[in-house]
Amino acid sequence: MPLRHLTPRDRRLFRQYGHGPAVPVPDPLIHHAVERNALAFPHAIAVEHEGATLTYAQLNGRADALAARLAREGVRPGDHVGLFVRRSTAMVVGLLAVLKAGAAYVPQDIGITPRGQLDHVVRTAATAVVLTRREHLSKIPPGPRAIVLDDPCDPRDGSDGSDGFFGDPLGGSFGALPGTPLGAPLRAPLGGSVGDFGGDSLARAAGPAPAVPRHVTPDDGCYVLFTSGTTGRPNGVKVTHRNVANLLLTAPGDLGIRPGDRVAQLLNIAFDMAAWEILGCLAHGATLVVRGSDLAAAARTATVLIATPTVLSAIDPAACPRVRTVAVAGEPCPRPLADRWARRADFFNCCGPTETTIVNTMSRHDPAAPLLTIGRPTPNNTVYVLDADRRPLPAGEVGEMWAGGDCVSEGYLCDEALNAERYAPDPFLGGGRRMFRTRDLGRWTADGELEHLGRTDDQVKVRGFRVELDSVSSVLERIPGCARAVTLRRDARTLVSFVCPADVDPAAARRAVAEALPYYCVPEDVMPLPLLPETDRGKIDKQELLRLAQERPAVGAR
């Protein structure tokens, strides 16, 4: 019995705190919800981007046509299809079409992803077909067939002899349009111009695309996300329809999204929280506001924001009067940021790595609460706080969080050693279920909320003492005027902290830490910056900060 070492009280709390509610999921295939919305609200705007719009009927019809095309290309349930794009309405059509074809989409931001990483993604995910835009064809690695998303043809999908809804592969390894000389212009249907993706001409074309044979199961892949990894080589994580639907179609993961809402799409398509934005919006009949170059402009008209704390900190709550719901995840959220938004909207602080399907714990934050927690397990999921031997700890003790239930993804592609390290049989649920090692540290509060205490790899030793880096940053973020803080170990003996904005007083910052924490937690240097550098996924770029520390050492009080 895995709980026999606990007292009867702690056994009861283990189950009471660690198990999310058991609730039914309306449909384990997330794109079915989008299809139902196309029938119920055909003329409602599904996607909006820089003046171009698609109604639910247009989105669904175009995705059906492209799904049929993918099927003709040999795409079958269980396959992986690359979605190598930048933000656009076409991006959303391509994503939905891959799901309708029964495959899992493999997203990459083609504008910023290095060629070496694209090669690795194509190879690891065994991607035979890639969806992209014509302008990015030269960046697609050799091997997979590329279908361009900005060359519309008749949505009857070849029933009148046309070549299908989207242009065929072009050039080199991609092949040429049947009957079309290489380099010749593509035909534009119904008087529209090539690339006129957001217009109404296609919506007026007669007849739906032929049905695509579907034999998709809830345990088939929905998407494959490549995480940053700890070895420098991104790890491909396969997430199933069951995983995704369990979060997005149940409360609180559905965020109360409903028809009439506007959900801002702010994040990189290659980041798993973008799936929350896109599929979470479309599954509930709302309008997806895909940002252009101006992040704040998309947020200003939104009613729902999903973001990392770093991205959210760039948005002024006062400029977003319509926002009623905000959810953050991906990195620790500064308490002042949470309080500022929670005074205006329902604010959810969430936690969970890609391997546990976007987030697996959520907390609706109250500014009057003594702690900013990550809440409780989401429906049909579990969280266990375990010791180094994977034994449950009594409530209140700090340990490593393991995640179980329907959030646990299928695993890493082509890396059985890493799967064995991070996934394990779940002895608490049994029945062949698995649990995932998050490497997040936490403990249960007295009222059954999870307090996030950093990561096992953020616990460092300085002069022989163990220091939790997030605890130092948390103190700094309570200083008046400090918006964000990050603390890193510069070498075996010193810590360095970075704060923004640039007018934060380094000496005052060090004094604040010295008054709150042991002496060995006080950073040797505090470097004020106008803004903290970000990764392409909207998180703090710690490698860049360490580089800055080496190149431009701060002159802090000693």
C-alpha positions in Angstrom: 0.0 0.0 0.0 1.7 3.2 -1.2 0.2 5.3 1.7 0.8 3.0 4.6 3.6 5.3 6.1 1.2 8.2 6.4 -1.1 8.9 9.3 -4.9 8.4 8.7 -5.3 12.1 8.5 -2.6 12.6 5.9 -4.0 9.7 3.9 -7.3 11.5 3.8 -5.7 14.8 2.8 -3.6 13.1 0.1 -6.8 12.1 -1.6 -8.8 15.2 -0.8 -6.2 17.7 -1.9 -4.5 15.7 -4.6 -7.4 14.6 -6.7 -9.3 17.0 -9.0 -13.0 16.6 -9.4 -14.2 13.7 -11.6 -16.4 15.2 -14.3 -17.5 14.1 -17.8 -15.9 15.6 -20.9 -18.5 16.5 -23.5 -16.4 15.2 -26.4 -12.9 13.9 -26.3 -12.2 15.1 -29.9 -11.6 18.9 -29.6 -12.3 19.8 -33.3 -15.9 18.3 -32.9 -16.7 21.3 -30.7 -15.5 23.6 -33.4 -17.7 21.8 -36.0 -20.7 22.1 -33.7 -20.2 25.9 -33.5 -20.0 26.1 -37.3 -23.5 24.6 -37.4 -24.9 26.7 -34.5 -23.3 30.0 -35.4 -22.2 29.9 -39.1 -22.1 33.6 -39.5 -20.3 34.5 -36.3 -16.7 35.7 -36.7 -14.3 32.9 -35.7 -11.0 34.4 -36.6 -9.8 38.0 -37.0 -6.3 39.2 -38.1 -5.3 42.6 -39.3 -8.6 43.4 -40.9 -9.2 39.9 -42.4 -12.0 37.8 -40.9 -13.3 34.2 -41.2 -16.8 33.2 -40.1 -17.2 29.8 -38.4 -18.8 28.5 -41.7 -15.8 29.8 -43.7 -13.3 28.4 -41.2 -15.0 25.0 -41.1 -15.5 24.8 -44.9 -11.9 25.7 -45.7 -10.5 23.3 -43.1 -12.7 20.5 -44.5 -11.3 21.2 -47.9 -7.8 21.2 -46.8 -8.4 18.0 -44.7 -9.6 16.3 -47.8 -6.4 17.5 -49.6 -4.3 16.1 -46.8 -6.1 12.8 -47.1 -5.3 12.7 -50.8 -1.6 13.3 -49.9 -1.7 10.2 -47.8 -2.1 11.7 -44.3 -3.8 9.3 -42.0 -4.8 9.2 -38.3 -1.7 8.9 -36.2 0.5 10.9 -38.6 2.2 14.2 -37.8 1.8 17.2 -40.1 4.1 20.2 -39.8 2.4 23.6 -39.4 5.3 25.9 -40.2 3.7 29.3 -40.3 3.5 32.8 -38.8 0.3 34.3 -37.3 -2.5 34.5 -39.8 -6.0 33.3 -40.5 -4.4 30.6 -42.7 -2.5 29.3 -39.6 -5.9 28.6 -37.9 -7.3 26.9 -41.0 -4.3 24.7 -41.3 -4.4 23.7 -37.6 -8.0 22.7 -37.8 -7.6 20.9 -41.0 -4.8 18.7 -39.6 -7.1 17.7 -36.7 -10.0 17.0 -39.1 -7.6 14.7 -41.2 -6.9 12.8 -38.0 -3.3 13.8 -37.7 -1.4 15.7 -35.0 -0.1 19.2 -35.9 3.5 20.0 -35.3 3.7 23.8 -35.0 6.8 26.0 -35.6 7.1 29.7 -36.1 8.8 29.6 -39.5 9.8 33.3 -39.2 12.2 32.8 -36.3 13.0 29.1 -36.0 16.6 28.2 -37.0 17.0 25.8 -39.9 18.8 23.3 -37.7 15.8 23.1 -35.4 13.4 22.7 -38.3 15.5 19.8 -39.5 15.4 18.2 -36.0 11.6 18.7 -35.8 10.9 17.1 -39.2 13.2 14.2 -38.5 12.0 13.5 -34.9 8.3 13.8 -35.7 8.6 11.9 -39.0 6.8 14.7 -40.7 6.0 13.8 -44.3 3.8 16.8 -45.1 4.2 20.5 -44.0 1.7 23.3 -44.3 3.3 26.7 -44.8 3.0 30.0 -46.7 4.5 30.5 -50.1 6.9 33.1 -48.8 8.5 30.5 -46.5 8.9 27.7 -48.9 12.6 28.1 -49.2 12.9 27.6 -45.4 11.3 24.1 -45.4 13.8 21.3 -45.0 14.1 18.9 -47.8 12.1 15.7 -47.6 8.5 16.5 -46.6 5.9 17.6 -49.2 4.9 21.3 -48.6 1.4 22.5 -49.2 1.1 26.3 -49.4 -1.8 27.8 -47.4 -2.2 31.1 -49.4 -3.2 29.8 -52.8 -7.0 29.3 -52.7 -8.7 27.1 -55.2 -12.3 26.0 -55.4 -13.5 24.7 -52.1 -15.4 22.0 -53.9 -12.0 20.4 -53.7 -11.5 19.0 -57.1 -15.1 17.9 -57.8 -15.1 20.2 -60.9 -11.7 19.2 -62.0 -9.9 21.9 -60.0 -6.7 21.1 -58.0 -8.2 21.6 -54.5 -8.6 24.3 -52.0 -4.9 25.1 -51.5 -2.0 25.3 -53.9 0.0 22.1 -54.6 3.7 21.7 -53.7 6.1 23.8 -55.7 9.6 23.3 -56.8 12.4 20.9 -55.9 11.4 18.2 -53.5 7.9 19.7 -53.3 6.9 18.8 -56.8 4.9 21.0 -59.2 1.3 21.7 -59.8 -0.2 19.0 -62.1 -0.3 20.4 -65.6 1.3 23.7 -64.6 4.8 24.6 -65.6 7.1 25.3 -62.7 7.0 28.9 -61.8 3.7 29.6 -63.7 1.1 31.6 -61.8 -1.5 29.7 -59.9 -5.1 30.0 -60.9 -7.3 32.3 -58.7 -10.9 31.2 -58.3 -14.1 33.2 -58.7 -12.2 36.3 -59.8 -10.2 36.6 -56.6 -6.5 37.1 -56.5 -4.0 34.5 -55.4 -3.5 35.0 -51.6 -7.0 36.6 -51.2 -7.4 34.4 -48.2 -9.7 36.6 -46.1 -12.2 37.5 -48.7 -15.8 36.3 -49.3 -15.4 34.8 -52.7 -14.6 31.4 -51.5 -17.5 31.4 -49.1 -19.9 31.9 -52.0 -18.5 28.8 -53.9 -21.1 26.0 -54.2 -20.8 22.8 -52.4 -18.9 21.5 -49.4 -15.7 19.5 -49.6 -16.1 15.7 -49.7 -16.1 14.1 -46.3 -12.7 12.9 -45.0 -12.8 9.3 -43.7 -12.2 9.7 -39.9 -11.1 6.9 -37.6 -9.7 9.1 -34.9 -9.7 8.0 -31.3 -9.3 10.2 -28.1 -5.8 8.6 -27.6 -4.6 9.8 -31.1 -2.3 12.8 -31.2 -3.7 16.3 -31.2 -0.3 18.1 -31.4 3.4 17.6 -31.0 5.2 20.4 -29.1 8.9 20.7 -29.0 10.1 21.9 -25.6 13.4 23.6 -25.0 14.9 20.6 -23.3 17.9 20.6 -20.9 20.4 19.2 -23.4 20.1 21.9 -26.1 18.1 19.5 -28.3 14.3 20.2 -28.2 12.2 17.3 -27.0 9.1 16.4 -29.0 6.1 15.8 -26.7 3.0 14.1 -28.1 -0.3 15.4 -26.6 -3.6 13.5 -27.3 -7.1 14.7 -28.0 -8.2 13.2 -24.6 -5.5 15.3 -22.9 -6.6 18.6 -24.6 -10.3 18.1 -24.4 -10.1 17.4 -20.7 -8.6 20.8 -20.0 -10.4 23.0 -22.6 -13.9 21.5 -22.3 -14.2 21.5 -18.5 -14.2 24.2 -15.9 -12.1 26.1 -14.9 -9.9 25.3 -18.0 -12.6 26.5 -20.3 -12.2 30.0 -18.7 -16.0 30.5 -19.1 -15.4 31.4 -22.8 -18.7 31.8 -24.7 -20.0 33.2 -27.9 -19.5 36.9 -28.0 -16.1 36.7 -26.3 -12.9 37.8 -27.9 -9.9 35.8 -27.1 -6.5 37.4 -27.9 -4.0 35.1 -29.6 -0.8 36.6 -28.4 1.7 33.7 -28.1 4.0 31.8 -30.3 2.3 29.0 -32.2 5.1 26.6 -31.1 4.2 27.2 -27.4 1.6 24.9 -25.9 -0.3 27.8 -24.4 -1.2 29.0 -27.9 -3.3 25.8 -28.2 -5.2 27.1 -25.1 -5.8 30.4 -26.9 -6.8 28.9 -30.3 -8.7 25.7 -29.5 -10.0 27.1 -26.2 -11.6 30.0 -28.1 -12.9 28.1 -31.1 -14.3 25.2 -29.0 -16.6 27.7 -27.3 -17.8 29.8 -30.2 -15.8 33.0 -29.5 -13.8 35.2 -31.8 -10.0 34.6 -31.9 -8.2 37.9 -32.3 -4.9 37.0 -33.8 -2.3 39.7 -33.0 -0.2 41.5 -35.6 2.9 43.3 -34.7 1.1 45.3 -32.0 0.5 43.0 -29.0 -1.3 45.6 -27.0 -3.8 46.3 -29.8 -5.1 42.8 -29.8 -5.4 42.8 -26.0 -7.3 46.1 -25.9 -10.3 44.6 -27.7 -10.2 41.2 -25.9 -12.4 39.9 -23.2 -10.1 36.9 -22.4 -6.3 36.9 -22.1 -4.0 33.9 -21.9 -0.4 34.7 -21.5 2.9 34.2 -19.7 3.6 36.7 -16.9 6.3 38.2 -19.0 3.9 38.9 -21.9 1.1 40.1 -19.5 3.5 42.5 -17.8 3.8 44.4 -21.2 0.0 45.0 -21.2 -1.6 47.9 -19.3 -4.8 46.7 -17.5 -6.3 50.2 -17.7 -6.1 50.0 -21.5 -8.1 46.7 -21.5 -11.5 47.7 -20.1 -13.3 44.7 -21.7 -11.1 42.0 -20.2 -13.0 39.8 -17.8 -10.8 36.8 -17.5 -7.0 36.4 -17.5 -5.0 33.2 -17.1 -1.2 33.0 -16.8 1.2 30.1 -16.8 4.6 29.1 -18.1 6.7 30.8 -15.3 6.2 32.1 -11.8 3.9 35.0 -11.7 4.9 38.1 -9.6 2.4 38.8 -6.9 2.1 42.5 -7.8 1.2 41.5 -11.4 -1.4 39.0 -10.2 -3.0 41.5 -7.7 -3.1 44.3 -10.3 -5.1 42.2 -12.8 -7.2 40.4 -10.2 -8.7 43.7 -9.1 -10.1 44.1 -12.6 -10.9 40.6 -13.8 -11.1 36.9 -12.9 -7.4 36.1 -12.6 -6.2 32.4 -12.8 -2.7 31.6 -11.8 -1.9 28.2 -13.3 1.0 25.7 -13.5 1.9 22.7 -15.6 4.6 21.7 -18.1 3.9 20.8 -21.8 4.0 17.1 -20.7 0.9 17.6 -18.6 -1.1 19.4 -21.3 -0.7 23.1 -20.9 -1.7 23.3 -17.2 -2.9 20.8 -14.7 -3.4 23.1 -11.7 -5.4 26.4 -11.6 -6.2 29.0 -8.9 -8.6 31.9 -9.1 -6.6 34.6 -7.3 -8.0 36.9 -4.7 -5.8 40.0 -4.0 -6.8 39.7 -0.3 -5.4 36.2 -0.1 -2.3 35.7 2.0 -0.6 33.6 -0.7 -0.5 33.5 -4.5 -0.9 29.7 -5.1 -1.2 27.5 -8.2 -4.5 26.1 -6.8 -5.7 22.6 -7.1 -5.7 19.8 -9.8 -7.9 20.4 -12.7 -10.8 17.9 -13.4 -9.9 14.3 -13.8 -6.3 15.0 -12.8 -4.1 14.4 -9.8 -1.1 16.0 -8.1 1.2 14.2 -5.7 3.9 15.9 -3.5 6.5 13.1 -3.2 9.9 12.7 -1.6 13.1 11.5 -3.4 11.9 7.9 -3.1 8.5 8.8 -4.7 6.7 8.4 -1.4 3.8 10.8 -0.5 4.8 13.5 2.0 2.4 14.8 4.7 0.5 17.9 3.9 2.7 21.0 4.5 6.0 19.4 3.7 8.0 20.4 0.6 8.5 17.9 -2.1 8.5 17.3 -5.8 5.2 17.5 -7.6 4.2 14.6 -9.8 1.1 14.8 -12.1 -1.4 12.0 -12.8 -4.7 11.5 -14.5 -6.0 12.5 -18.0 -3.4 15.4 -18.3 -0.5 13.0 -18.7 0.7 13.1 -22.3 1.8 10.2 -24.4 5.5 11.0 -24.0 8.6 12.0 -25.8 9.2 11.1 -29.4 12.2 8.9 -30.1 13.6 9.1 -26.6 12.8 6.1 -24.4 15.5 6.9 -21.9 13.9 10.3 -21.2 10.5 8.7 -21.1 11.7 6.3 -18.4 13.2 9.2 -16.4 10.2 11.5 -16.4 7.2 9.1 -16.8 6.4 6.3 -14.3 3.5 3.9 -13.5 1.1 5.7 -11.2 0.8 3.5 -8.0 -2.0 5.7 -6.6 -4.4 5.5 -9.5 -3.2 2.1 -10.7 -4.9 0.5 -13.7 -2.0 1.0 -16.0 -2.1 4.8 -15.5 1.1 6.9 -15.6 2.3 9.9 -13.7 4.8 12.6 -14.8 7.7 14.1 -12.9 7.3 17.8 -13.2 10.5 18.8 -11.3 8.5 21.6 -9.7 8.7 21.9 -5.9 5.6 22.5 -3.9 3.6 21.9 -0.8 0.0 21.8 0.3 -1.3 24.7 2.3 -3.6 24.1 5.2 -6.7 24.7 3.0 -5.6 22.4 0.2 -3.9 24.8 -2.2 -0.6 24.1 -3.9 2.2 26.6 -3.1 4.8 26.6 -5.9 8.3 26.8 -4.5 10.4 26.8 -7.6 12.0 24.0 -9.5 14.4 21.3 -8.5 16.9 22.7 -11.0 16.4 26.2 -9.6 17.5 25.0 -6.2 21.2 25.9 -6.1 24.0 25.7 -3.6 25.9 28.9 -2.8 28.9 28.6 -0.5 27.5 25.2 0.6 24.0 26.6 1.4 20.9 25.6 -0.5 19.1 28.6 -2.0 15.7 28.7 -3.8 16.2 31.3 -6.5 12.5 32.1 -6.8 12.3 33.0 -3.1 14.9 35.8 -3.7 13.1 37.1 -6.7 9.8 37.1 -4.8 11.3 39.4 -2.2 12.6 41.7 -4.9 9.2 41.9 -6.6 7.7 43.2 -3.4 9.9 46.3 -3.5 7.8 49.4 -4.5 8.5 50.2 -8.1 9.9 46.7 -9.0 7.8 45.1 -11.8 9.9 41.9 -12.4 12.9 40.2 -10.9 15.0 37.1 -11.8 17.8 35.7 -9.7 20.5 33.4 -11.1 23.6 31.8 -9.8 26.6 33.4 -11.5 29.2 31.1 -10.0 29.7 28.8 -7.1 29.9 31.7 -4.6 27.6 34.4 -5.9 24.1 35.2 -7.0 23.1 37.9 -9.4 19.6 39.4 -9.6 18.0 41.4 -12.5 15.2 43.8 -11.9 13.1 46.1 -14.0 12.5 48.9 -14.6 15.9 50.5 -14.7 15.2 53.0 -11.9 15.1 50.3 -9.2 17.8 51.1 -6.6 20.2 48.2 -6.4 21.3 49.0 -2.9 17.7 49.1 -1.6 17.0 45.8 -3.4 19.9 44.1 -1.7 18.8 45.5 1.7 15.3 44.1 1.2 16.7 40.6 0.6 19.0 40.9 3.5 16.1 41.8 5.8 13.9 38.9 4.6 16.3 36.0 3.9 19.5 34.5 5.3 22.8 36.3 4.3 23.7 33.6 1.8 20.6 34.5 -0.2 21.6 38.1 -0.8 22.7 38.7 -4.4 26.2 40.0 -4.9 24.9 42.2 -7.7 21.5 43.6 -8.6 21.3 44.8 -12.2 18.4 47.1 -13.1 17.2 46.9 -16.7 14.5 48.7 -18.7 13.0 45.4 -19.7 14.0 41.8 -19.0 14.9 39.9 -22.3 12.4 37.3 -23.5 12.5 34.0 -25.3 10.4 33.6 -28.5 7.8 31.9 -26.3 7.3 34.9 -24.0 9.4 33.7 -21.0 12.4 35.3 -19.4 15.5 34.5 -21.3 17.9 33.4 -18.5 20.7 32.6 -20.9 20.7 36.1 -22.2 20.7 37.5 -18.6 23.7 35.4 -17.7 25.5 36.7 -20.8 24.7 40.3 -19.7 26.0 39.6 -16.2 29.3 38.4 -17.7 29.6 41.3 -20.2 28.3 44.1 -18.0 28.8 43.3 -14.3 26.6 45.4 -12.0 28.1 47.7 -9.5 25.9 46.8 -6.6 26.5 47.6 -3.0 29.0 45.1 -1.5 
